[in-house]
């Protein structure tokens, strides 16, 4: 199985990527907690908040991977796993 991953060239770019992940996770958690609390109480709110945080960070990660292709100085690396 092969997958390519763009590696940010500078610490600033790496920091921006982590900021995007964190903001997406926080937004997903807040929105989904409110929805879950309304439909099923605090426990359902917490479960949906975790689900929303994971989902939003996955979507943000996909968007960041698409945008990183155009960053100047970004190197492409390939990882392979035997199997």
N, C-alpha and C positions, 0 to 999 in steps of 0.2 A: 504494500500500500504506500502510495506516495502522496504527499501534500506539500504545497509550497507555502511558505510563510514569509511575509515581508518584515524585515527587522528595521525599526526606526534607527536612524543614523545618530541622533543626538539625544542627550538626556531630556531636553525640552520636549522633543517629540514623544519620547516614552512617557513623560509626565502627562502630556496632553491625552495620550491614549488611555492611561489609567483614570484621568479625570472624566473622560467620556463614559467609561465603564461605570464609575462610581455615580455619576449624575443619572445615568439611565437606570441603574439599580435602585437608587433612591426614589426616583420618580415612579417607577413601577411598583415599588413597595408601598409608597404612600397612597397611590391611586387604588391599588388592589386591597389594601387594608380597609380603606373606607367602604369599598364595595362589599367586602366580606363581612364587615361588622354590621352593615345594614341588613344583609340577607341571612346571617346566621349567628351573629354575636362575635365576641372578641376572639374566641378560639378559631373560628372560621376566618376571621380577619387576619390573624397571624399566619395561618396556613396559606391563604391567598396572597398575603404580602410577600412571603418567601417565594412563592410561585411567580409572582409578578416581577420580583427583582431578578430572578434567574432568566426569565423570558426576555425582559427588556435588555439585560446585559448581553444576551446572545444576539439579539437584533442589532444592538449598537456595535457589537464586535464585528458582525458581518458588514455593516456600513463602514466601519473604520478600515477593515481589510480592503474594501473596494477603493476607498479614498487614498490609502497608503501607496497605491501603485503610481500615483502622480507626484508623490513627495520627492523633491530633489535629494540625491545622495542615498536613496534607499536601496539596500542590497537584497537580492533574492537568495534565499537559502533553500536547500532541499534536504528533507529528512526522509530516510527510508527505514522501514522496519522489516525484518525477515519474517516470513510467515507464509 
